[in-house]
Amino acid sequence: MGRFSRVSSIIAGLLIIPAVLFAQYNNSTSSPFSRYGLGDLQSYSFGRTTAMGGATLASRYNLQINSANPASYTAIDSLNFLFEFGLQGNFASYQTNSSSMKTNDINFNYFAMSFRINSWLASSIGLQPFSDVGYQVLVNGSLDDVGEYQTNYYGTGTISKAYFGLAAMPIPNISVGMNVNYIFGLLNRSTELSFANSGYYNVQRYSKLRMRDFSFDFGLQAIVPLKDKKEIILAAVFANQPEYTDFASDVITKNVIYSTAYDQDTLFFNQEEKSKIKFPYTLGGGVSLTKKDVYEINFDYYHQNWSQATFFGEPSAFLTDLNKFALGAEWIPDRFSIRSFFNRVSYRAGLKYQQSYHSFGGHQINDFGISFGVGLPLYRSASTLNIGAELGKRGTKDHNLVLENYAKVNLSVNLHDLWFIQRKID
């Protein structure tokens, strides 16, 4: 079984990794909120805990990859190798006081792998989206002097995060870890102003933001053993205002079509000016109560001070501090049941409340969601198929804003293998 599962893991990796790499350059959102800042920030949790409200900072399950807290890597058993990939479908409806629309987006989400280096050191490597931009907003208007006009705002792009993490247990029941992150990607935002009267110039603005640079984040987990295979795990994560190199380009053009001629001119052109984007500091804490092979209950608090982030040396008027609260649980009736498959299934549920980093006219955009899912054990192995769903709403129709009702479906596969075991046949 070990050799077969190892080969299957390698084959899966060879098939999935190119698809995931391709997906990093295709936005997986259609939200008008992604027009501002760096777009829609993606969840820091992977497949298993996504169905638990995203509460994952204190989780130390030995068959999961938890990049949100690099201290968790030491939870993996010796000789074990984990490979995980996931995809996500987003289905949403958007409403204002005067209009509505529906969207759907399905895309590969992430891949990661994790393994032990020795008895006290473990590692992980992976690629996941950091933020997505994908929107199109049409605004119609009229002026007395020029007549009717239309403004088309649209954007695409993804900022991705590749990471390599290490975790160590310097003393029993204390694990510390660090991720080295490489942030990269391209965001495109465009505005096109067109007039119904053909005698007026139409105006277009095309902006690009390309990012790349390294950063670090740190994690800590402290395990408090209790009786009857129970544990309390306390966790913390931290990142200190990393700066990323960016290259911004901007071009503004105008054009008009006459009956016999076409006139076009460039009004402004800026070719990839180099600058810096200062991200916020990140601080998070979590607590987990577990009974091995039976249940896990997690709670997270996560904070980022986006109000202090700077873009080209200036703060953004549309950004504010992000706060997230998440609560989730998992229950397994009988992990080692021989007769009942459903007793071996992991049942999960959770909820989240997030004050997002977007603010318009002093009104912060809030997000509330409930989630649920299952972890299906794959036949004769410790590998798992994770299926999760999240239902929620973000924003409001008050104050001329947008209300988003969404449903997210998450599918991930966690492949498990044993390495460095020499098989013997008598």
CORLIN-V603292 format. One record per backbone hydrogen bond with DSSP energy under -0.5 kcal/mol. NH is the residue of the N-H (numbers start at 1). CO is the residue of the C=O. Records with the same first field share a line. If there is no record, write none. Layout:
NH=CO, CO
This chain:
5=1
6=2
7=3
8=4
9=5
10=6
11=7
12=8
13=9
14=10
15=11
16=12
17=13
19=15
20=16
21=17
22=18
23=19
24=20
25=22
26=23
34=31
35=32
36=33
39=36
40=132
41=39
42=130
50=46
51=47, 48
52=49
53=50
54=49
55=52
56=54
59=56
64=61
66=64
67=65
69=66
72=69
73=70
74=71
75=72
76=73
77=62
80=77
81=417
82=114
83=415
84=112
85=413
86=110
87=411
88=107
89=409
90=105
91=407
92=103
93=405
94=101
95=403
96=99
101=94
103=92
105=90
107=88
109=86
110=86
111=127
112=84
113=125
114=82
115=123
116=80
117=121
118=121
122=167
123=115
124=165
125=113
126=163
127=111
128=161
129=109
130=159
131=159
132=40
133=157
135=155
137=153
139=151
141=149
143=147
147=143
149=141
150=194
151=139
152=192
153=137, 151
154=152, 190
155=135
156=188
157=133
158=186
159=131
160=158, 184
161=128
162=182
163=126
164=180
165=124
166=178
167=122
168=176
169=120
170=168
171=174
174=171
175=221
176=168
177=219
178=166
179=217
180=164
181=179, 215
182=162
183=181, 213
184=160
185=211
186=158
187=209
188=156
189=207
190=154
191=205
192=152
193=203
194=150, 192
196=148
197=148
198=196
200=197
202=255
203=193
204=253
205=191
206=251
207=189
208=249
209=187
210=247
211=185
212=245
213=183
215=181
217=179
218=238
219=177
220=236
221=175
222=234
223=173
224=232
225=223
226=230
230=227
231=290
232=224
233=288
234=222
235=286
236=220
237=284
238=218
239=282
241=239
244=277
245=212
246=275
247=210
248=273
249=208
250=270
251=206
252=268
253=204
254=265
255=202
256=263
258=256, 261
263=256
265=254
267=252, 265
268=252
270=250
272=270
273=248
275=246
277=244
278=276, 310
279=242, 277
282=239
283=303
284=237
285=301
286=235
287=299
288=233
289=297
290=231, 288
291=295
292=229
294=291
295=291
296=330
297=289
298=328
299=287
300=326
301=285
302=324
303=283
304=322
305=281
306=304
308=305
309=306
310=278
311=314
312=276, 310
313=276
314=311
319=316
320=357
322=304
323=355
324=302
325=353
326=300
327=351
328=298
329=349
330=296
331=347
332=294
333=345
334=343
335=293
337=334
341=339
344=340, 341
345=341
346=375
347=331, 345
348=373
349=329
350=371
351=327
352=369
353=325
354=367
355=323
356=354, 365
359=318
360=363
363=360
364=362
365=358
366=364
367=354
368=393
369=352
370=391
371=350
372=389
373=348
374=387
375=346
376=374, 385
377=375
378=383
381=378
384=414
385=376
386=384, 412
387=374
388=410
389=372
390=408
391=370
392=406
393=368
394=404
395=366
396=402
400=397
401=398
403=95
404=394, 402
405=93, 403
406=392
407=91
408=390
409=89
410=388
411=87
412=386
413=85
414=384
415=83, 413
417=81
419=79
422=420
423=421
426=424
